[in-house]
Amino acid sequence: QVQLVESGGGLVQPGGSLGLSCAASGSIFTIYDMGWYRQAPGKQRELVATITSGGATNYADSVKGRFTISRDNAKNTVYLQMNSLNVEDTAVYYCNADVHEIRYRRRVYWGQGTQVTVSS
């Protein structure tokens, strides 16, 4: 069994910055892709950014140049640094991870979500 726990969400003013982290724990053999998704009120969950175990990244067009995803494989942790935040970035942010568990199957886990609110 694996758990993902996000932290770092909160309230920030437009133009400000915020950093999120997500740590995976449990019976982990290795973690392949990790990512961040978000869901705003009245909208479907959308991809924000992903990163492979080797460090290759992919970003949604709406966050390119403003957000940076990174990871620390030794800590089983993925990060999302958010700069130049807009009101439109307000959403619940979820992390996920493609986990190969010890002597078990490979499957995707999701965190519980953390609220990010951008407001004056």
Summary of the structure (lengths in Angstrom):
residues: 120
radius of gyration: 14.1
end to end distance: 40.7
largest distance: 49.5
contacts: 365
relative contact order: 0.33
helix: 5%
strand: 60%
